Amino acid sequence: MFVALHGSSPTSRKERIPGRVARVVFKDGKPAGVEDFVTGWMKDGQVLGRPAGLITGADGALYISDDNKGFIYRVSFGEK
């Protein structure tokens, strides 16, 4: 399961927390941990984007909406 973590708003915290997309790891059908999947929406304290929503497309890619820049990112897996 993937979760969009929006990050802190400009007025809610002294130190900003960047947004990220995390993957929830399951073991025996129960959540067992969380790991970063997509990061990088902040650089030098400057917010570059804020992930807001996720959907899996018919092509198997993960689409991430960004309510800061208005972008939609597509994450897909290539062949090895």
Contacts in CASP RR format, 6 or more apart in sequence:
PFRMAT RR
TARGET T0000
AUTHOR 0000-0000-0000
METHOD contacts of the structure
MODEL  1
MFVALHGSSPTSRKERIPGRVARVVFKDGKPAGVEDFVTGWMKDGQVLGR
PAGLITGADGALYISDDNKGFIYRVSFGEK
1 23 0 8 1.000
1 24 0 8 1.000
1 26 0 8 1.000
2 21 0 8 1.000
2 22 0 8 1.000
2 23 0 8 1.000
2 24 0 8 1.000
2 37 0 8 1.000
2 54 0 8 1.000
2 62 0 8 1.000
3 21 0 8 1.000
3 22 0 8 1.000
3 23 0 8 1.000
3 24 0 8 1.000
3 34 0 8 1.000
3 54 0 8 1.000
4 19 0 8 1.000
4 21 0 8 1.000
4 51 0 8 1.000
4 52 0 8 1.000
4 53 0 8 1.000
4 54 0 8 1.000
4 64 0 8 1.000
5 19 0 8 1.000
5 20 0 8 1.000
5 21 0 8 1.000
5 22 0 8 1.000
5 51 0 8 1.000
6 19 0 8 1.000
6 50 0 8 1.000
6 51 0 8 1.000
6 52 0 8 1.000
6 67 0 8 1.000
7 16 0 8 1.000
7 17 0 8 1.000
7 18 0 8 1.000
7 19 0 8 1.000
7 20 0 8 1.000
7 50 0 8 1.000
8 16 0 8 1.000
8 17 0 8 1.000
10 16 0 8 1.000
10 47 0 8 1.000
16 42 0 8 1.000
16 45 0 8 1.000
16 47 0 8 1.000
18 39 0 8 1.000
18 40 0 8 1.000
18 41 0 8 1.000
18 42 0 8 1.000
18 47 0 8 1.000
19 39 0 8 1.000
19 41 0 8 1.000
19 42 0 8 1.000
19 49 0 8 1.000
19 50 0 8 1.000
19 51 0 8 1.000
20 36 0 8 1.000
20 37 0 8 1.000
20 38 0 8 1.000
20 39 0 8 1.000
20 40 0 8 1.000
20 41 0 8 1.000
20 51 0 8 1.000
21 36 0 8 1.000
21 37 0 8 1.000
21 38 0 8 1.000
21 39 0 8 1.000
21 51 0 8 1.000
21 54 0 8 1.000
21 62 0 8 1.000
21 64 0 8 1.000
22 34 0 8 1.000
22 35 0 8 1.000
22 36 0 8 1.000
22 37 0 8 1.000
23 34 0 8 1.000
23 35 0 8 1.000
23 36 0 8 1.000
23 37 0 8 1.000
24 31 0 8 1.000
24 33 0 8 1.000
24 34 0 8 1.000
25 31 0 8 1.000
25 32 0 8 1.000
25 33 0 8 1.000
25 34 0 8 1.000
25 35 0 8 1.000
26 32 0 8 1.000
38 51 0 8 1.000
38 64 0 8 1.000
38 73 0 8 1.000
38 75 0 8 1.000
40 48 0 8 1.000
41 47 0 8 1.000
41 48 0 8 1.000
41 49 0 8 1.000
41 50 0 8 1.000
41 51 0 8 1.000
41 66 0 8 1.000
41 68 0 8 1.000
42 48 0 8 1.000
42 49 0 8 1.000
47 68 0 8 1.000
48 68 0 8 1.000
48 69 0 8 1.000
49 66 0 8 1.000
49 68 0 8 1.000
49 69 0 8 1.000
49 71 0 8 1.000
50 66 0 8 1.000
50 67 0 8 1.000
50 68 0 8 1.000
51 64 0 8 1.000
51 65 0 8 1.000
51 66 0 8 1.000
52 65 0 8 1.000
52 66 0 8 1.000
52 67 0 8 1.000
53 64 0 8 1.000
53 65 0 8 1.000
54 62 0 8 1.000
54 63 0 8 1.000
54 64 0 8 1.000
54 65 0 8 1.000
55 62 0 8 1.000
55 63 0 8 1.000
56 62 0 8 1.000
56 63 0 8 1.000
57 63 0 8 1.000
59 76 0 8 1.000
60 76 0 8 1.000
61 74 0 8 1.000
61 75 0 8 1.000
61 76 0 8 1.000
62 74 0 8 1.000
62 75 0 8 1.000
62 76 0 8 1.000
63 72 0 8 1.000
63 73 0 8 1.000
63 74 0 8 1.000
63 75 0 8 1.000
64 72 0 8 1.000
64 73 0 8 1.000
64 74 0 8 1.000
64 75 0 8 1.000
65 71 0 8 1.000
65 72 0 8 1.000
66 72 0 8 1.000
66 73 0 8 1.000
END
